[in-house]
């Protein structure tokens, strides 16, 4: 109860700060981006994940299904949210400090870590179940 109340209070505080300190155009852009993210996730990523999970059921042994499906959902969601930085949208030649990180390398490392986690989790589950 206390944690929930604290979360609501912090959310209200954040909303007040956003509404009083941001340009209205920026608020609209954020709302559009968040709405598009939800629509893309629910309309595309979730559907693709379900189709791939059904197909994976025919190919992967049972112990590997849950880790692979979970990894696909997490990796897909993170990848969609990374589109702006991977595409360098918003980069400006007059400000070299914008988008100045190796985002593609970081995303690739996340992808490798996700694949490794599926490998470990699938192997552990297979060993436990004998399959």
ABEGO torsion letter per residue (X at the ends): XAAAAAAAAAAAAAAAAAAAABBAAAAAAAAAAAAAAAAAAAAAAAAAAAAAAAAAAAABBAAAAAAAAAAAAAAAAAAAAAAAAAAGBGBBAABAABGABBAAAAAAAAAAAAAAAAAAAAAAAAAAAGX
